Amino acid sequence: MEILTRNVNQVLWPQKIDQIRKRENIDYLAKEQGKRRENIIAINKKSVENCIICGEKSGILYSCQGFINGLIEDGENEVRKKCLSKFHFDCIRSYNSFDYNIRYISLAECQNSILCPLHNCDCCFMERRKQSAFIGELIECVSCLRSFHKDKCFPVGSKRLEVVWKLDKPYKSEMLICSAHRPKPIIKPNSHIKSCLDCENEDNSQRTLINCRFCVRSFHQECRTTQEIDHKIINTDICEYCLTGESLGINSHVLAKWKNQYYPGIVRDWKFEKIPPILKKSKFFEEIGYCLVEWYENKTFSIVLFSELISFHTSSIKILDAIKDLRMRNSVRKDFRTLKRDVDFPAILKEVGRSLETARYLKKEDEKKFVELVETEYICDCPKTRNPHCQNSNCQNIQLHYECSESCTTQQGKCKNRGISENVPQQNLAIQVLPTPEKGYGVFAKQQIFSGDFIIEYAGEILSKREVDRRNLILEIGRDREANLFMAQLSKGRVIDSAKIGNWARYINHSCEPNCRFEKRSVIVGKSGRNGILYDERIAVVAIRNIQPGEEICFKYQMKTGNASQVPICKCGSDNCEGTLGGRRENDEIVEELEEIENIPERTTANKRKSALRVVANVPKRRCPPPTTSQPLQSINIPQVFQEYIANYNGDREKMAYLRNIQENVKSLDYQKEFLNEAIGWKLDKYKSKNSGKSPSNSQLYLDNSSNPGPSRIS
């Protein structure tokens, strides 16, 4: 699988995407038997050996490592049959429909397997839940390479099918015809939403509003996120939602057209228990291209055309103007920031691919750069007759963060400063790994652990900065809000990554009130010649207070990222929970960041990208003295910098809409702090590019508004 992650290039999605591929390796047949209809799935013997992406048979073809979803034998027993998909490596690597990315899927941080697009939920992928997307029962489309969660993410406007697979013998299964294959009626004039679905602005002299031919969306040609589909430039009156076949999961909040007006509601599954019996008799019930809407205010139900509804999210403001009833519109405006698709995702339980008891270098040549060569081992002066000894800071080695050598343990007394060096098997430690309700696996104490006790080494691959940048780039490209990240900073230029191989320490969860911490120690890793001793650094997990049996072992992650919105939400449940895995960012922390801005080191090319989240050791931050400036910090025009950043932002459309909609409130720090780091980094890079890499002063960075277009130019 390493071939899939070599020579990583930026994925072109969503600017340049691939159209959904038709399913050529099976045939769908519908037979009428009296009043009963039988849906049959048969293998297409001509196409089953062809590449699912390009349709060609020539060249080396590789098989998907997954299984056909939902096969049932005898009405109850689940059957596992190998997936029929075959593909060329070049084809599967370049395929990116609905953000499918085999480079990321094949990583240990994701699924550690080569899986075709039939093994992930498309709705979850589009919501960037790329771990949950592979968990749970999936239902496949009979016509294209798409799957969805059977109950949680069933795509609105689709049709369920009870089918029989004709394999070595008949097997029953449930499949669907997804909404991408629905009939597309021509929309009547004056039915469209009167503002662009991307920027939310109306028709004006600079940009013409285009009405989609097949749905009620409107758009500006300039606002299209997708520019090319299958290498063809888009220039048509069909919106990109209809062109790409983008789906909408059940329980999504929508605006739906009813009798020439738009009303807010929630799209429900056809199996929803509160459906009135009269609707079940409708000829459109459960038909493709139609959906069930529960209206927002009176909780009644209607069947509407899929083409006559649009989803809205917390970035939507002007879209709600389509609601003509002023009282209802104001009610939705009041609540819409809290509206989200109501889906419960299971805890993600992932095990390490290969067990490792102590950290080791990915490349041997990297080890030579960092090991410390000494003539003799470091020996402390603790009394060796005391049992145990070397327990506290009175030991010279503990003071210097060195572990004692093997000779420190004698028949009279055991040395307590050899936690990593003793390499005790995991099963003999005072901890165990158990599943948790919301956080995946966790580590728990089997017996009492005292403050200062060594618990376990944080083991994994020791990576160079170059390899870390390469892996982080793949993680960044993956765009996964549920990404499993196991990187811990060892020293400058070195990181321990336990994603692929590691030990139980990788299962230790975050807490805002931790009971352990990371501690760097130097340990003996070998000998050089007759007298030389080699020391190298490792990471130990050490208790910072007494831990009772059954208590979960937790440390504080302190995740680092250039964008606060990327930091995962904390689920520790402690009384002093800070909300995220990166800690709370209050106003005083923002001021500290402003004070340190002049001391930011020169950025590398890799750092200019949005850095992937990284768990770092809990080491106190060294504070730099505040820079000298002629302007007091209170007079720095932060809103001006933020406004300029918004005006120049060029990213995903949901965030762009959010930034534009909060521009009027930019004077409030509550709106600024989420994107302040990002704005500062952008402004810093911009200044340095104009001034040959020279760092700016505070006044130059924040008060230079020569290129600020001003709020009047922000659309």
C-alpha positions in Angstrom: 0.0 0.0 0.0 3.0 2.3 0.3 2.9 2.7 -3.5 -0.4 4.7 -3.0 1.2 7.3 -0.7 4.4 7.9 -2.5 4.9 11.2 -4.4 1.9 12.9 -2.9 0.4 15.6 -4.9 -2.5 17.9 -3.8 -5.9 16.4 -4.6 -7.8 18.6 -7.1 -11.2 18.1 -5.5 -13.4 20.1 -5.4 -12.1 22.4 -8.2 -11.5 19.6 -10.6 -13.5 16.4 -10.0 -14.4 13.1 -11.6 -18.0 12.3 -12.4 -19.5 9.3 -10.6 -18.6 6.1 -12.4 -21.4 3.9 -13.6 -21.5 0.4 -12.2 -20.5 -1.9 -15.1 -19.6 -5.1 -13.4 -23.2 -6.0 -12.4 -26.6 -6.1 -14.2 -29.8 -4.9 -12.5 -32.9 -6.7 -13.8 -36.5 -6.0 -12.6 -38.9 -8.9 -13.2 -42.7 -8.6 -12.8 -44.2 -11.8 -11.3 -47.9 -11.1 -11.0 -48.4 -8.3 -8.4 -44.9 -9.0 -7.1 -41.7 -7.5 -8.5 -38.4 -9.3 -8.2 -35.2 -7.3 -8.4 -32.2 -9.4 -9.6 -28.5 -8.5 -9.4 -26.3 -10.6 -11.8 -22.6 -10.5 -12.5 -21.8 -9.0 -15.8 -19.2 -11.5 -17.1 -17.9 -9.2 -19.8 -17.2 -6.3 -17.4 -16.4 -7.9 -14.1 -12.7 -8.2 -15.0 -12.4 -4.5 -16.2 -11.2 -1.5 -14.2 -14.2 0.1 -12.5 -12.8 3.6 -13.2 -11.6 3.5 -16.9 -13.5 0.4 -18.0 -10.3 -1.1 -19.6 -9.1 -4.7 -19.1 -5.5 -4.2 -20.2 -2.6 -3.8 -17.7 -2.3 -5.0 -14.1 -5.6 -4.9 -12.2 -5.8 -5.0 -8.4 -8.7 -6.2 -6.3 -10.6 -4.3 -3.7 -9.9 -5.7 -0.2 -13.5 -5.2 1.0 -16.7 -7.3 0.9 -20.1 -6.9 -0.8 -22.4 -5.0 1.6 -25.4 -6.5 3.2 -25.6 -10.1 1.7 -28.1 -12.3 3.7 -28.5 -16.0 3.5 -31.7 -17.8 4.6 -33.2 -14.5 5.6 -31.0 -14.1 8.7 -27.3 -15.1 8.4 -24.9 -12.4 7.1 -22.6 -13.6 4.3 -19.1 -12.2 3.4 -18.3 -12.3 -0.3 -15.3 -10.5 -1.8 -16.1 -7.2 -3.5 -16.2 -7.5 -7.3 -14.3 -4.2 -7.9 -10.9 -4.3 -9.8 -8.9 -1.3 -10.8 -5.5 0.1 -12.0 -3.5 1.8 -9.4 -3.2 4.9 -11.5 -6.9 5.0 -12.0 -7.9 4.6 -8.3 -5.2 7.1 -7.2 -6.6 9.8 -9.4 -10.3 9.1 -8.8 -11.8 11.8 -6.5 -15.6 11.8 -6.9 -17.2 13.1 -3.7 -13.7 13.6 -2.1 -12.8 9.9 -2.4 -9.1 9.6 -1.7 -7.5 6.2 -1.8 -4.2 7.7 -0.6 -5.8 8.6 2.7 -8.1 5.6 3.0 -5.1 3.2 2.7 -3.3 4.9 5.6 -3.2 3.4 9.1 -4.7 6.7 10.3 -7.8 5.8 8.3 -8.6 2.2 7.2 -5.2 0.7 6.4 -6.8 -1.1 3.5 -7.3 -0.6 -0.2 -11.1 -0.1 -0.5 -13.1 1.0 -3.5 -15.8 3.7 -3.2 -18.5 1.2 -2.4 -17.2 0.8 1.2 -17.7 4.3 2.5 -20.8 6.4 3.1 -20.9 9.3 0.7 -22.9 11.5 3.1 -20.4 11.0 5.9 -17.5 11.6 3.5 -19.0 15.0 2.4 -19.5 15.9 6.0 -15.8 15.0 6.6 -16.6 12.1 8.9 -14.1 9.8 7.2 -13.8 7.3 10.1 -17.6 6.9 10.7 -18.0 6.6 6.9 -16.7 3.0 7.1 -18.5 1.9 10.2 -22.0 0.4 10.3 -24.2 -1.2 7.7 -24.0 0.3 4.2 -26.4 0.1 1.3 -25.0 0.2 -2.3 -26.4 1.8 -5.4 -27.2 -0.5 -8.2 -26.3 2.0 -10.9 -23.1 3.8 -9.6 -20.1 3.4 -7.3 -21.8 4.9 -4.2 -22.9 3.6 -0.8 -24.6 5.1 2.2 -25.4 4.2 5.7 -28.6 2.2 5.5 -30.5 4.0 8.2 -28.6 7.1 9.3 -27.6 8.6 6.0 -30.1 7.2 3.5 -30.0 9.7 0.6 -33.1 11.8 0.1 -34.9 11.3 -3.2 -33.6 7.7 -3.6 -35.5 4.4 -3.9 -34.9 1.3 -1.7 -34.9 -2.1 -3.5 -35.1 -5.6 -2.1 -32.8 -7.6 -4.4 -31.5 -11.1 -4.9 -27.8 -11.5 -5.8 -27.2 -14.4 -8.2 -23.7 -15.6 -7.1 -22.8 -19.2 -6.4 -26.3 -19.3 -5.0 -29.0 -16.7 -4.4 -28.4 -14.2 -1.6 -30.8 -11.5 -0.5 -29.8 -7.9 0.0 -31.1 -4.3 0.2 -29.8 -1.8 -2.3 -31.0 1.5 -3.8 -31.2 3.7 -6.8 -29.6 6.9 -5.5 -31.0 10.4 -6.2 -28.3 11.0 -8.8 -30.3 8.8 -11.2 -33.7 10.5 -10.5 -35.8 11.9 -13.4 -34.9 15.6 -13.7 -38.0 17.7 -14.5 -37.6 21.1 -16.0 -38.2 23.7 -13.3 -41.0 26.3 -13.9 -40.1 30.0 -14.3 -40.1 32.1 -11.1 -39.7 29.0 -8.9 -36.0 29.5 -8.1 -34.4 30.9 -5.0 -33.5 34.6 -5.7 -30.0 34.5 -4.4 -26.8 32.6 -5.2 -26.4 29.4 -3.1 -22.7 30.0 -2.7 -22.3 33.7 -1.9 -26.0 34.3 -1.1 -26.0 37.6 -3.0 -28.7 38.4 -5.5 -28.5 39.4 -9.2 -26.5 42.6 -9.8 -24.7 44.5 -12.6 -21.4 42.7 -12.0 -22.7 39.2 -11.8 -25.7 37.6 -13.4 -27.7 35.1 -11.4 -28.2 31.8 -13.4 -31.3 29.6 -12.7 -30.5 25.8 -12.6 -32.4 23.9 -15.3 -33.1 20.9 -13.0 -33.6 22.3 -9.5 -34.6 25.5 -7.7 -31.0 26.6 -6.9 -29.5 29.8 -8.5 -25.9 30.6 -8.8 -23.3 33.0 -10.2 -21.0 31.5 -12.8 -18.1 33.1 -10.9 -19.1 31.4 -7.6 -18.8 27.9 -8.9 -16.5 25.8 -6.7 -16.2 23.1 -9.2 -14.5 24.3 -12.4 -14.0 21.0 -14.3 -15.7 17.6 -14.4 -13.8 14.8 -16.1 -11.3 17.4 -17.5 -14.1 19.4 -19.2 -14.7 23.0 -18.2 -18.2 23.6 -16.8 -20.2 26.3 -18.7 -23.9 25.4 -18.4 -27.1 26.4 -16.8 -27.0 23.3 -14.5 -25.8 23.9 -11.0 -22.9 21.8 -9.7 -25.2 20.0 -7.2 -27.1 18.5 -10.1 -24.0 18.0 -12.3 -22.2 16.0 -9.6 -25.2 14.2 -8.2 -24.5 15.5 -4.7 -26.7 13.7 -2.1 -28.6 14.9 1.0 -28.9 12.7 4.0 -32.1 12.1 6.0 -32.8 14.4 9.0 -31.2 17.4 7.1 -32.7 20.8 7.5 -34.1 22.2 4.2 -36.2 24.9 2.6 -38.8 23.1 0.5 -41.3 24.5 -2.0 -45.0 24.0 -1.3 -47.7 25.8 -3.4 -45.3 28.4 -4.8 -43.8 29.3 -1.4 -40.8 28.1 0.6 -41.1 26.7 4.1 -38.4 25.3 6.5 -38.5 21.6 7.4 -36.6 18.4 8.0 -36.4 15.6 5.4 -37.3 12.3 6.9 -36.9 8.6 6.0 -39.9 6.9 4.4 -39.8 4.5 7.4 -40.3 7.4 9.9 -42.9 6.2 12.5 -45.0 9.4 12.6 -46.0 9.4 8.9 -49.8 9.8 8.4 -51.4 6.7 6.8 -52.9 8.7 4.0 -49.5 9.7 2.7 -48.5 6.0 2.5 -51.2 5.6 -0.1 -49.8 8.3 -2.4 -48.4 7.1 -5.7 -45.3 9.2 -5.0 -44.6 7.4 -1.7 -41.1 5.8 -1.7 -40.6 6.8 -5.3 -37.3 8.0 -6.7 -37.1 11.8 -7.0 -39.5 12.4 -4.2 -38.9 12.9 -0.5 -40.8 13.2 2.8 -40.7 16.6 4.6 -41.7 17.3 8.2 -42.5 21.1 8.3 -40.6 23.1 10.9 -43.5 24.8 12.7 -46.7 22.7 12.6 -44.9 19.2 12.5 -47.1 18.0 9.6 -45.8 16.0 6.6 -45.8 16.4 2.9 -44.3 14.6 -0.1 -42.3 17.1 -2.3 -40.0 16.8 -5.3 -36.3 16.4 -4.5 -35.6 19.1 -7.1 -37.7 21.6 -5.2 -35.8 21.7 -1.9 -32.4 23.0 -0.8 -30.4 22.3 2.3 -29.2 25.2 4.5 -26.6 25.2 7.3 -25.2 27.5 9.9 -23.5 29.7 7.3 -26.9 30.5 5.6 -28.4 33.9 6.3 -29.8 35.4 3.2 -31.2 32.1 1.9 -33.8 32.3 4.7 -35.2 35.4 3.0 -37.0 32.9 0.7 -39.4 32.3 3.6 -42.2 34.8 3.0 -43.9 34.4 6.4 -42.0 37.0 8.6 -42.8 35.4 11.9 -41.7 32.0 10.7 -38.5 33.5 9.2 -37.6 35.2 12.4 -38.2 32.0 14.4 -35.9 30.0 12.1 -33.2 32.8 12.2 -33.3 32.6 16.0 -32.7 28.8 16.0 -30.8 28.0 12.8 -27.3 28.3 14.3 -28.0 25.2 16.4 -29.6 23.2 13.6 -27.7 20.3 12.3 -28.4 16.8 10.9 -29.5 14.7 13.8 -27.3 11.6 13.5 -25.6 9.6 16.3 -22.3 8.1 15.2 -20.8 5.1 16.9 -17.5 5.2 18.9 -14.6 4.5 16.5 -12.6 1.5 17.8 -9.3 1.0 15.9 -6.5 -1.2 16.9 -2.8 -0.7 16.2 -1.7 -2.5 13.1 1.5 -4.0 14.7 2.6 -4.0 18.3 5.8 -2.3 19.3 7.3 -2.3 22.8 9.8 0.6 22.4 10.2 3.4 19.8 12.4 2.8 16.8 13.5 4.9 13.9 11.8 4.5 10.5 15.2 5.0 8.8 18.4 3.8 10.5 20.4 6.7 9.0 18.2 9.2 11.0 19.3 7.5 14.3 22.9 8.4 13.7 22.1 12.1 13.7 20.6 12.1 17.2 22.2 9.5 19.4 24.6 10.7 22.1 27.9 8.9 22.3 29.6 8.9 25.8 32.6 7.0 27.1 30.9 5.5 30.1 27.4 5.1 31.3 25.9 7.8 33.6 25.9 6.4 37.2 24.0 8.1 40.0 25.2 8.1 43.6 22.0 6.7 45.1 22.6 4.0 47.8 22.2 0.7 45.9 21.3 -1.2 49.1 18.0 0.7 49.5 15.0 -1.1 48.0 13.8 0.5 46.0 16.1 3.4 45.1 16.3 6.2 42.5 12.6 7.2 43.1 12.7 11.0 43.2 14.6 14.1 42.2 17.4 13.3 44.7 18.7 11.0 42.0 21.2 12.8 39.7 20.0 10.9 36.7 16.3 11.8 37.3 17.3 15.4 37.7 19.0 15.3 34.2 16.2 13.2 32.7 18.4 10.1 32.2 17.4 6.6 33.0 19.8 4.5 35.0 21.8 1.6 33.5 21.2 -2.1 34.2 24.0 -2.1 36.8 22.0 0.2 39.0 19.7 -2.6 40.0 21.4 -5.0 42.5 20.5 -8.0 44.6 20.0 -5.6 47.5 17.8 -3.0 45.9 15.8 -2.4 42.7 16.2 0.8 40.7 12.9 2.6 40.0 14.4 4.8 37.2 14.4 2.2 34.5 10.8 2.2 33.2 11.6 2.4 29.5 14.9 0.4 29.7 13.3 -2.6 31.4 10.9 -3.0 28.5 8.2 -4.7 30.5 5.6 -6.5 28.3 2.3 -4.7 28.1 0.2 -7.4 29.7 2.4 -7.2 32.9 1.8 -3.4 33.3 -0.6 -1.9 35.8 -3.0 -0.8 33.0 -5.5 -2.3 30.5 -7.1 -1.2 27.3 -11.0 -1.0 27.2 -13.6 0.5 24.9 -15.2 3.7 25.9 -18.7 5.0 25.0 -17.6 8.0 22.9 -13.8 8.1 22.6 -12.9 4.8 21.1 -10.5 2.7 23.1 -9.1 4.1 26.4 -6.4 3.0 28.9 -7.5 2.3 32.5 -5.6 1.5 35.7 -5.8 -2.1 36.9 -4.2 -1.2 40.3 -3.3 1.9 42.2 -0.7 4.1 40.5 1.1 6.6 42.6 2.2 10.1 41.7 5.5 10.1 39.8 5.2 6.5 38.8 6.3 5.4 35.3 3.2 4.1 33.4 4.3 3.2 29.9 6.6 4.4 27.1 5.0 6.2 24.2 6.2 3.9 21.4 6.0 4.2 17.7 8.0 5.1 14.6 10.6 7.9 15.1 10.2 10.1 12.0 12.3 12.9 10.5 10.8 16.3 9.8 10.7 15.5 6.1 8.7 12.3 6.7 6.4 14.1 9.1 5.7 16.8 6.5 4.9 14.1 4.0 2.5 12.3 6.3 0.9 15.6 7.4 0.3 16.5 3.8 -1.6 13.3 3.2 -3.6 13.9 6.4 -4.3 17.5 5.2 -5.5 16.3 1.9 -7.7 13.7 3.6 -9.8 16.5 5.1 -11.0 14.3 8.0 -12.6 15.8 11.0 -12.4 12.4 12.8 -8.8 11.7 11.8 -6.8 9.4 14.2 -3.6 11.3 14.9 -0.9 9.7 17.0 2.1 12.1 16.6 4.0 13.2 19.7 6.9 15.7 19.4 10.2 14.1 20.7 12.6 16.9 19.9 13.2 19.5 17.1 13.2 17.6 13.9 11.8 14.3 15.4 8.3 13.0 16.0 7.0 9.7 17.3 4.1 8.4 15.3 2.2 5.4 16.6 -0.4 5.3 13.8 1.0 2.2 12.0 2.9 0.5 14.8 2.9 1.3 18.5 1.8 0.1 22.0 -1.0 0.8 24.4 0.1 4.4 24.9 -1.6 5.3 21.6 -5.0 4.6 23.2 -4.5 7.2 26.0 -7.3 9.7 25.6 -7.3 13.5 26.3 -8.6 15.2 29.4 -8.7 18.8 30.4 -7.9 17.5 33.9 -5.2 15.0 33.2 -3.7 12.5 35.6 -0.4 11.9 33.7 2.0 13.8 31.4 4.7 13.2 28.8 8.3 13.2 30.0 11.4 13.0 27.8 14.1 10.7 29.0 17.5 9.6 27.6 18.0 5.8 27.7 20.8 3.5 26.7 20.1 2.2 23.2 23.4 0.4 22.5 27.2 0.4 22.6 29.8 1.7 20.2 33.1 -0.2 20.2 34.5 -1.4 23.4 33.8 1.5 25.7 31.3 3.9 23.9 27.7 4.0 25.2 24.9 5.3 23.0 22.0 7.3 24.6 18.9 8.5 22.9 15.7 10.3 23.9 12.3 8.5 24.4 8.9 9.6 25.8 7.7 8.2 29.1 4.1 8.6 30.4 4.3 9.5 34.1 1.5 9.9 36.7 1.1 13.4 38.1 -1.2 12.3 40.9 -2.4 9.1 42.5 -4.6 7.1 40.1 -7.2 4.7 41.5 -8.0 1.2 40.1 -10.5 1.5 37.2 -9.7 5.2 36.6 -9.0 6.2 33.0 -5.4 7.3 32.2 -5.5 10.7 30.4 -3.1 13.4 29.5 -3.6 16.8 27.9 -3.2 16.7 24.1 -2.6 20.4 23.5 -3.2 20.0 19.8 -1.5 22.6 17.6 -3.1 23.9 14.4 -3.2 27.1 12.4 -7.0 27.2 12.5 -8.9 26.9 15.7 -11.9 25.6 13.9 -10.0 22.4 13.0 -9.3 21.4 16.6 -11.7 18.5 17.6 -14.3 19.0 20.3 -13.3 17.7 23.7 -15.4 14.8 25.2 -13.6 14.5 28.5 -16.6 15.5 30.6 -14.5 17.1 33.3 -15.8 20.0 35.4 -13.1 22.3 33.9 -13.5 21.1 30.3 -12.0 23.7 27.9 -14.1 22.7 25.0 -11.5 21.4 22.5 -8.4 19.2 22.4 -6.3 22.3 21.9 -7.5 24.1 25.1 -9.6 27.2 25.5 -8.4 30.4 23.7 -9.5 33.4 25.9 -8.8 37.1 25.1 -5.7 37.2 27.3 -4.2 34.4 25.2 -4.9 36.4 22.1 -3.1 39.4 23.5 -0.1 37.1 24.4 0.0 36.0 20.8 0.1 39.5 19.6 3.0 40.2 22.0 5.0 37.3 20.5 4.2 38.0 16.8 7.6 39.5 16.1 9.4 36.4 17.4 7.7 34.0 15.0 10.5 32.1 13.1 10.8 32.1 9.4 8.2 29.7 7.9 9.2 26.8 5.8 7.3 25.8 2.7 5.6 22.9 4.6 4.5 25.2 7.4 2.8 27.6 5.0 0.3 24.9 4.3 -2.5 24.4 6.9 -0.7 22.1 9.3 -2.4 18.8 10.3 -3.3 18.5 13.9 -0.5 17.2 16.1 -0.3 16.0 19.6 2.7 17.5 21.4 4.3 16.7 24.7 3.1 18.8 27.6 6.2 21.0 27.8 5.9 24.5 29.3 6.0 27.2 26.6 8.9 29.6 26.7 7.6 33.1 26.7 9.4 35.7 24.6 9.6 39.3 25.8 7.1 41.7 24.2 8.4 43.5 21.1 9.2 47.2 21.2 6.6 49.2 19.4 5.6 52.9 19.2 1.9 51.9 19.4 0.3 50.5 22.6 -1.2 47.0 22.0 -4.6 48.3 22.8 -4.6 50.5 19.7 -3.7 47.7 17.2 -6.5 47.6 14.6 -7.3 43.9 14.7 -10.7 44.2 13.0 -9.0 45.9 10.1 -6.6 42.9 9.6 -9.5 40.5 9.9 -11.6 42.4 7.3 -8.6 42.3 4.9 -8.2 38.6 5.4 -11.9 38.0 4.7 -11.8 40.1 1.5 -8.8 38.0 0.3 -10.1 34.6 1.5 -10.2 31.9 -1.2 -11.3 28.6 0.2 -14.2 26.2 0.6 -17.6 27.8 0.1 -19.2 27.0 3.4 -16.4 28.7 5.4 -16.3 31.6 2.9 -20.1 32.2 3.4 -19.5 32.1 7.2 -16.7 34.6 7.0 -18.7 37.0 4.8 -21.7 36.8 7.1 -19.9 37.7 10.3 -18.1 40.7 8.7 -20.5 43.1 10.3 -19.7 41.8 13.7 -15.9 41.8 13.2 -15.4 44.2 16.1 -16.4 41.5 18.5 -13.5 39.3 19.7 -15.9 36.4 20.0 -16.1 36.2 16.2 -12.4 37.0 15.6 -10.6 34.5 17.8 -11.6 31.4 15.8 -9.7 32.7 12.7 -7.2 35.1 14.3 -4.3 32.7 14.0 -5.1 32.1 10.4 -5.4 35.9 9.7 -2.1 36.6 11.4 -0.3 33.9 9.5 -1.7 35.2 6.2 -0.8 38.8 6.9 2.7 37.8 8.0 3.4 35.8 4.8 2.1 38.7 2.8 4.4 41.2 4.5 7.5 39.0 4.2 6.8 38.4 0.5 7.0 42.2 -0.1 9.9 42.8 2.2 12.4 40.0 1.3 11.6 37.9 4.3 12.0 40.6 6.9 9.8 40.3 9.9 7.4 43.2 10.6 6.9 45.1 13.8 3.5 45.1 15.4 2.6 48.5 14.0 3.7 47.5 10.5 1.8 44.2 10.7 -1.5 45.6 12.0 -1.7 49.2 11.0 -0.4 49.0 7.4 -3.7 49.2 5.5 -2.4 50.3 2.1 -3.8 47.1 0.5 -6.9 46.9 2.6 -9.9 47.0 0.1 -12.2 48.1 2.9 -15.6 46.6 3.9 -17.3 48.3 0.9 -15.6 45.9 -1.5 -16.6 42.8 0.4 -19.6 41.2 -1.3 
